[in-house]
């Protein structure tokens, strides 16, 4: 008798539980950006350094975040989602503590790099645990729910970061990250079932890892969806590095007001995710992608034309940002589900490569 495929078995967790756990772990990345960005201009003075040096703290974070996913995915295919994710989340907590206690820009860079490495498991593992259990419209619905719930943290974090910065200082921002990391570590350890039923230790060996990534990179369906996700979501990551300086130094907002201005981006994404959730009840997720890409293109055009209108304003900066975010909400469920659909035995590697792109 042939062995049943993992998809023929009952899911290890319900759709709702999978979405909640996925949201909790994937928000490590956005929280580490959104909570921190209001402090960037102030940290230039605190560390007696330059804006370029502070932007380097974002670069090392993204470097760790991107490249460690390429290791996290295959490791989770080989040894399971739970042990690998827990190890990475411990790294995140350690990095948050180092950043909170840092007295020099060098130690802050070390802390941010460790945070990036640890947070990478959130995005790689969250998609993999969905693919382990669900495909098609069910997968798209969960990914959309994760996206909708994910909007809450970026909505609150910049405002919270601005308030913390204005009351108790920048060290406390990293202490909040440390506490959140501990909460994620605890909930994931207690509340998450192992979803990888096809663990294969050979998947972590260099040869199979290279072959798996080569398979993904030469698959047209995967690359089409992965590049769409990489370019659209990559725009938001680029804005995360630029918006604090543009809005605080260019427009003249305080860190707290900047946090409230970021609600325009998050509110737009939430609106798009809510609309997508309703449409997914009767429309295939793939049909939403072209409409989302049109919105992203309109947002990009807005960025191109904004400098021609004069000095930057909240409307000229946050308007295109909001339109772009709305488009991403329509693109993400279908593109993510489509990219992962054909790779049940290397879901971790596929999810990791999407995140890397």
C-alpha positions as CSV (number, residue, x, y, z in Angstrom):
1,X,0.0,0.0,0.0
2,X,1.4,3.4,-0.9
3,X,1.9,6.0,1.8
4,X,-0.8,8.7,1.9
5,X,0.4,12.1,1.0
6,X,0.4,14.7,3.8
7,X,-2.4,16.6,2.1
8,X,-4.7,13.6,2.4
9,X,-4.4,13.6,6.2
10,X,-6.4,15.9,8.5
11,X,-4.6,19.3,9.1
12,X,-2.5,19.4,12.3
13,X,-4.2,22.7,13.2
14,X,-7.5,24.4,12.3
15,X,-7.5,27.3,9.7
16,X,-8.1,29.8,12.5
17,X,-5.3,28.5,14.7
18,X,-2.9,28.3,11.8
19,X,-3.7,31.9,10.9
20,X,-3.3,33.2,14.4
21,X,0.0,31.3,14.9
22,X,1.2,32.5,11.5
23,X,0.3,36.1,12.2
24,X,2.1,36.0,15.6
25,X,5.4,34.8,14.2
26,X,5.3,36.8,10.9
27,X,4.8,40.1,12.8
28,X,8.3,39.9,14.3
29,X,9.7,41.4,11.1
30,X,7.3,44.3,10.7
31,X,7.4,45.1,14.4
32,X,11.2,45.3,14.4
33,X,10.9,47.8,11.6
34,X,7.8,49.9,12.4
35,X,8.5,50.2,16.1
36,X,12.1,51.3,15.4
37,X,11.8,53.7,12.5
38,X,10.5,56.8,14.5
39,X,13.7,56.7,16.5
40,X,16.1,56.8,13.5
41,X,16.6,60.6,13.3
42,X,17.0,60.9,17.1
43,X,19.5,58.0,17.2
44,X,21.8,60.0,14.9
45,X,22.3,62.4,17.7
46,X,22.2,59.8,20.5
47,X,25.2,57.9,18.9
48,X,26.9,61.0,17.5
49,X,26.9,59.5,14.1
50,X,25.4,60.1,10.6
51,X,22.1,59.2,9.0
52,X,24.0,56.9,6.7
53,X,25.3,55.0,9.7
54,X,21.8,54.6,11.1
55,X,20.5,53.4,7.8
56,X,23.2,50.8,8.0
57,X,21.3,49.3,11.0
58,X,18.4,48.7,8.6
59,X,20.8,47.2,6.0
60,X,22.3,44.7,8.4
61,X,18.9,43.8,9.6
62,X,17.7,43.1,6.0
63,X,20.9,41.3,5.2
64,X,20.3,38.9,8.1
65,X,16.6,38.7,7.4
66,X,17.1,37.8,3.7
67,X,20.0,35.4,3.8
68,X,19.1,33.5,6.9
69,X,15.8,32.6,5.3
70,X,17.7,30.6,2.8
71,X,19.0,28.4,5.7
72,X,15.8,28.5,7.8
73,X,13.6,27.0,5.0
74,X,15.7,23.9,4.2
75,X,16.4,23.3,7.9
76,X,12.7,23.3,8.7
77,X,12.2,20.8,5.8
78,X,14.8,18.6,7.3
79,X,14.1,18.8,11.1
80,X,10.6,20.2,11.4
81,X,9.1,23.6,11.7
82,X,9.0,23.8,15.5
83,X,12.6,23.2,16.5
84,X,14.0,25.4,13.8
85,X,11.6,28.2,14.5
86,X,12.3,28.1,18.2
87,X,16.1,28.3,17.6
88,X,15.7,31.4,15.4
89,X,13.3,33.1,17.8
90,X,15.8,32.6,20.6
91,X,18.3,34.4,18.4
92,X,15.8,37.3,17.9
93,X,15.3,37.7,21.6
94,X,19.1,37.7,22.1
95,X,19.5,40.4,19.4
96,X,16.8,42.5,20.9
97,X,18.5,42.4,24.3
98,X,21.9,43.4,22.7
99,X,20.3,46.3,20.9
100,X,18.5,47.5,24.1
101,X,21.7,47.6,26.0
102,X,24.0,48.9,23.2
103,X,26.1,51.9,24.1
104,X,27.8,52.3,20.7
105,X,26.6,52.1,17.1
106,X,28.7,48.9,16.6
107,X,26.8,47.0,19.3
108,X,23.5,48.3,17.8
109,X,24.6,46.9,14.5
110,X,25.3,43.5,16.1
111,X,21.9,43.5,17.8
112,X,20.0,44.5,14.6
113,X,21.8,41.8,12.6
114,X,20.8,39.1,15.2
115,X,17.2,40.5,15.1
116,X,17.1,40.1,11.4
117,X,18.4,36.5,11.5
118,X,15.9,35.6,14.2
119,X,12.9,37.3,12.6
120,X,13.5,35.5,9.3
121,X,12.0,32.4,10.7
122,X,8.7,34.2,11.1
123,X,8.1,34.8,7.4
124,X,9.6,31.5,6.2
125,X,7.9,29.2,8.8
126,X,4.5,31.0,8.7
127,X,4.0,30.3,5.0
128,X,5.4,26.8,5.3
129,X,3.0,25.7,8.0
130,X,0.1,26.9,5.8
131,X,1.4,25.0,2.8
132,X,2.0,21.9,5.0
133,X,-1.8,21.7,5.7
134,X,-3.7,23.6,3.0
135,X,-3.7,24.4,-0.7
136,X,-5.8,26.3,-3.2
137,X,-8.5,28.6,-1.9
138,X,-8.2,27.4,1.7
139,X,-4.5,28.4,1.6
140,X,-5.3,31.8,0.0
141,X,-8.0,32.5,2.6
142,X,-5.6,31.8,5.5
143,X,-2.8,33.9,3.9
144,X,-5.3,36.7,3.4
145,X,-6.4,36.4,7.1
146,X,-2.7,36.5,8.1
147,X,-2.3,39.6,6.0
148,X,-5.4,41.2,7.5
149,X,-4.3,40.5,11.1
150,X,-0.8,41.4,10.2
151,X,-2.0,45.0,9.5
152,X,-2.7,45.5,13.2
153,X,1.0,45.5,14.4
154,X,2.4,47.9,11.8
155,X,-0.6,50.2,12.5
156,X,0.1,50.4,16.2
157,X,3.9,50.1,16.2
158,X,5.0,53.4,14.8
159,X,2.6,55.3,17.0
160,X,3.7,53.2,20.0
161,X,7.3,53.7,19.1
162,X,6.8,57.5,18.9
163,X,5.2,57.6,22.3
164,X,7.9,55.4,23.9
165,X,10.6,57.6,22.3
166,X,9.0,60.8,23.6
167,X,8.5,59.5,27.2
168,X,11.1,56.9,28.2
169,X,13.7,56.9,25.4
170,X,14.9,54.7,22.6
171,X,16.3,51.9,24.9
172,X,12.7,51.0,25.8
173,X,11.8,50.4,22.2
174,X,14.1,47.5,22.1
175,X,12.9,46.2,25.4
176,X,9.4,46.0,24.0
177,X,10.8,44.0,21.1
178,X,12.5,41.7,23.6
179,X,9.2,41.1,25.5
180,X,7.4,40.5,22.2
181,X,10.0,38.0,21.1
182,X,9.6,36.2,24.5
183,X,5.9,36.1,24.0
184,X,6.3,34.7,20.5
185,X,8.7,32.1,21.7
186,X,6.4,31.0,24.5
187,X,3.2,30.8,22.4
188,X,4.9,29.0,19.6
189,X,6.4,26.5,21.9
190,X,3.1,25.8,23.7
191,X,0.5,26.3,21.0
192,X,2.0,25.1,17.7
193,X,1.8,21.5,16.4
194,X,4.5,20.2,14.1
195,X,3.0,20.4,10.6
196,X,5.9,19.0,8.6
197,X,5.0,15.3,8.1
198,X,7.7,14.7,5.5
199,X,10.8,15.6,7.4
200,X,13.9,14.5,5.6
201,X,17.3,15.2,7.1
202,X,19.0,15.0,3.7
203,X,17.1,18.2,2.8
204,X,19.6,20.2,5.0
205,X,22.7,18.8,3.2
206,X,24.4,21.2,0.7
207,X,23.7,19.1,-2.3
208,X,19.9,18.7,-1.9
209,X,19.7,22.3,-0.8
210,X,21.3,23.5,-4.0
211,X,19.2,21.1,-6.1
212,X,16.0,22.3,-4.4
213,X,16.8,26.0,-5.0
214,X,17.8,25.2,-8.6
215,X,14.4,23.5,-9.1
216,X,12.6,26.5,-7.7
217,X,14.7,29.1,-9.7
218,X,14.0,27.2,-12.9
219,X,10.2,26.8,-12.3
220,X,8.4,29.5,-14.3
221,X,5.3,29.3,-12.1
222,X,7.2,29.8,-8.9
223,X,9.5,32.5,-10.3
224,X,6.6,34.5,-11.8
225,X,4.7,34.6,-8.4
226,X,7.9,35.0,-6.4
227,X,9.1,38.0,-8.4
228,X,5.7,39.6,-8.2
229,X,5.8,39.3,-4.4
230,X,9.4,40.4,-4.2
231,X,9.0,43.6,-6.2
232,X,5.7,44.7,-4.6
233,X,6.5,43.9,-1.0
234,X,10.1,45.1,-1.6
235,X,8.6,48.5,-2.2
236,X,7.3,48.6,1.3
237,X,10.6,47.6,2.8
238,X,12.3,50.3,0.8
239,X,9.8,52.9,2.2
240,X,10.5,51.7,5.7
241,X,14.0,53.0,5.4
242,X,13.1,56.3,3.7
243,X,9.8,57.4,5.2
244,X,11.1,58.3,8.7
245,X,13.6,60.8,7.3
246,X,11.3,62.1,4.6
247,X,8.3,62.6,7.0
248,X,10.3,63.8,10.1
249,X,13.0,65.9,8.5
250,X,11.5,66.7,5.1
251,X,7.8,67.3,6.0
252,X,8.6,68.3,9.6
253,X,6.5,65.8,11.6
254,X,7.3,64.8,15.2
255,X,8.0,61.1,15.7
256,X,4.6,60.7,17.4
257,X,2.7,62.4,14.5
258,X,4.8,60.3,12.0
259,X,3.5,57.2,13.8
260,X,-0.1,58.4,13.2
261,X,0.6,59.3,9.6
262,X,1.7,55.7,9.0
263,X,-1.8,54.6,9.8
264,X,-2.7,55.7,6.3
265,X,-0.5,52.9,4.9
266,X,-1.8,50.3,7.3
267,X,-5.4,51.4,7.0
268,X,-5.2,51.1,3.2
269,X,-3.7,47.7,3.5
270,X,-6.4,46.6,5.9
271,X,-9.1,47.9,3.6
272,X,-7.5,45.9,0.7
273,X,-7.2,42.7,2.8
274,X,-10.8,43.0,4.0
275,X,-12.0,43.4,0.4
276,X,-9.9,40.5,-0.8
277,X,-11.2,38.3,2.0
278,X,-14.8,39.0,0.9
279,X,-14.0,38.4,-2.8
280,X,-12.2,35.2,-2.1
281,X,-15.5,33.6,-1.1
282,X,-16.6,33.6,-4.7
283,X,-13.6,34.7,-6.8
284,X,-10.3,32.7,-7.5
285,X,-7.4,34.4,-5.8
286,X,-5.4,34.6,-9.0
287,X,-8.0,36.9,-10.6
288,X,-7.3,39.6,-8.0
289,X,-3.6,39.9,-8.9
290,X,-3.9,42.1,-12.0
291,X,-6.1,44.6,-10.1
292,X,-3.5,44.7,-7.3
293,X,-0.7,45.3,-9.7
294,X,-2.6,48.2,-11.3
295,X,-2.8,49.8,-7.9
296,X,0.9,49.2,-7.3
297,X,1.7,50.8,-10.6
298,X,-0.5,53.8,-9.8
299,X,1.3,54.2,-6.5
300,X,4.6,54.1,-8.2
301,X,3.5,56.7,-10.7
302,X,2.5,58.9,-7.7
303,X,6.0,58.6,-6.3
304,X,7.5,59.7,-9.6
305,X,5.2,62.7,-10.0
306,X,5.2,63.9,-6.3
307,X,8.6,65.8,-6.6
308,X,7.1,67.8,-9.4
309,X,4.5,69.3,-7.1
310,X,7.0,71.1,-4.8
311,X,8.0,70.4,-1.2
312,X,6.9,67.0,0.2
313,X,3.6,66.9,2.2
314,X,1.8,64.2,4.1
315,X,-0.6,63.8,1.1
316,X,2.1,63.7,-1.6
317,X,4.1,61.0,0.3
318,X,1.5,58.9,2.1
319,X,-1.1,59.0,-0.7
320,X,1.0,56.9,-3.1
321,X,2.1,54.7,-0.2
322,X,-1.5,54.0,0.7
323,X,-2.4,53.1,-2.9
324,X,0.7,50.8,-3.2
325,X,-0.3,49.0,0.1
326,X,-3.8,48.5,-1.1
327,X,-2.5,46.8,-4.2
328,X,-0.3,44.5,-2.2
329,X,-3.3,43.3,-0.2
330,X,-4.9,42.1,-3.4
331,X,-1.7,40.5,-4.8
332,X,-0.4,38.6,-1.8
333,X,-2.9,35.8,-1.2
334,X,-3.0,34.5,-4.8
335,X,0.7,35.0,-5.6
336,X,1.9,33.3,-2.3
337,X,-0.5,30.4,-2.7
338,X,0.4,29.9,-6.3
339,X,4.2,30.0,-5.6
340,X,4.0,27.3,-2.9
341,X,1.3,25.1,-4.5
342,X,3.6,22.8,-6.5
343,X,6.2,22.1,-3.8
344,X,4.7,20.2,-0.8
345,X,8.0,18.4,0.1
346,X,10.1,21.6,0.0
347,X,7.6,24.1,1.3
348,X,10.2,25.5,3.7
349,X,12.7,26.1,0.9
350,X,10.0,27.6,-1.4
351,X,8.8,29.9,1.4
352,X,12.3,31.0,2.2
353,X,13.2,31.8,-1.4
354,X,10.0,33.9,-1.7
355,X,11.0,35.8,1.4
356,X,14.6,36.2,0.2
357,X,13.4,37.7,-3.1
